[in-house]
Amino acid sequence: MSQTEQAVREDGVIRSVSGPVVTARGLDARMNDVVYVGDEGLMGEVIEIEDNVTTVQVYEETSGIGPDEPVRNTGEPLSVDLGPGLLDTIYDGVQRPLDILEDKMGSPYLDRGVDAPGIELNKKWEFEPTVTEGDVVESGDEVGVVEETVTIDHKVLVPPNYEGGEVTAVNSGEFTVEETVVELSSDESVQMRQEWPVREPRPAVEKKTPREPLISGQRILDGLFPIAKGGTAAIPGPFGSGKTVTQHQLAKYADADIIIYVGCGERGNEMTEVIDDFPELEDPSTGNPLMARTSLIANTSNMPVAARESCVYTGITIAEFYRDMGYDVALMADSTSRWAEAMREISSRLEEMPGEEGYPAYLAARLAQFYERAGYFENVNGTEGSVSAIGAVSPPGGDFSEPVTQNTLRIVKTFWALDADLAERRHFPSINWDESYSLYKEQLDPWFQENVEDDWPEERQWAVDVLDEESELQEIVQLVGKDALPDDQQLTLEVARYLRESYLQQNAFHPVDTYCSPEKTYLTVTAIHRFNDEAFEALDAGVPVDEIVNIDATPRLNRIGVQEDYEEYIATLKEDIATQLQELY
Ligand code: ADP
């Protein structure tokens, strides 16, 4: 955050302290101004102004501060520092880099009132200009490039609120983020660093209908419930159902250029796990460290609830910044329930009228504002970029009827419902195929048809139909047992079992199975489909169902996932299935 250097305008004093909520007297402030509270200067944000009393939510632990201590107003909204250096960094909820704080304090547990700029101010970056003197640039236009990490070229853009004009001077070479790299006839100078208020979406020309999938490498997601680049998705699930593993798989394999991982966990160790794990991970497409395209925002354990809100906004603003450069960004928020609980706590301290289950009436609006910042955009500079937003939801007891899940459902277009029963049966990813959905399916079909195979939609529909039929048959089986079913229905159950075991299940911890390309996803379905067709022909020819299901080849269906040379494996397997079944009649 960048308020440190701002001149402090007005002083007030603390009137009362209630957890993360502090009221102040005599403070001349506007809504959402950033203030420093108490002798220690804890960072907070104005959330209510009434007569002479200003209410502030404080982003740091407030114990030990009390009435009559000073409250200083910066007169600036909560903003993030944007520029090279955002990637490969782990931040806390108010964009303080954890490693720098650790150095300052000698421990990973943050002290209060410690401040640090969001991006390193002393580091020199090699700036390569892409404009020359005499060029005319407008706000949003690219003026140069910096190699931010081994994976990502950082485009230096004219800030959105600039007037723009003719380039009067260009500096190439090594600069810090605060030094001027390009000067304009408008008397404006461009530096690599810019600030942006977190609650304000960065401008764009237009939000377009997304037409490209964000490939996740997870069969059930790409195959049945795809999310678009620029799309929104929710992953609700009870504890232990696989939310974190799914989010990690997405962070690792999603074909986005940039990953922003926002962790607003409640328990400290949830976040510690992410902080320890991520720097170890490798980007499978480049072999570079995954962190080279990732920015992590972690609400650490000693940050109070209010900071969960700033985490989410900081994350989406950083995402928009890279979108403006023309990148596809995927933002993962884990978990939005913790953010909603923070809203509930603050709201109750403000004695606002509670809505459903004590959540404030504006819960739905806040969630919507967040997800609305996702999308596939035409940027101000004419490039296209996207922000995909994927939020985990942790409903207490796994009950999806609670307000956070329900309000999220109304907004997002992809719903990946994790299921405790499936997790218990070790069916992973435990995404319930009856409850999950994607509203992007049809609009993404042309992409899959063009890039994978023409009959992608038909194959998917075939799989969905078989799984639906299985659900209905299972109800009968529960009543009368499998043997009471007619042969054709017994065979359908067998086909469905292969769909579940070799198509829907995927082992995140197997080196090959962990990622499945859309081609492999498609071929997996066609292999099972082939078994289905050949099996029903055999049945029609009078072969008993026991013989059909007992051929040698079919168990090999379940090993498709772990095959590296899957094309040959699947082709041979299809042949063998056909031959063995045809030999029976
Ligand atoms: P949550 O975040 O919902 O509490 P986790 O993501 O930690 O749950 O998952 C719990 C456990 O389930 C993991 O430790 C792992 O053993 C198993 N698991 C989840 N997803 C998968 C997967 N795709 N493949 C294999 N195992 C999985």
Boltz pocket constraint, residues with backbone or C-beta under 6 A from the ligand:
constraints:
  - pocket:
      binder: B
      contacts: [[A, 237], [A, 238], [A, 239], [A, 240], [A, 241], [A, 242], [A, 243], [A, 244], [A, 245], [A, 246], [A, 428], [A, 429], [A, 430], [A, 506], [A, 507], [A, 508], [A, 509]]
      max_distance: 6.0
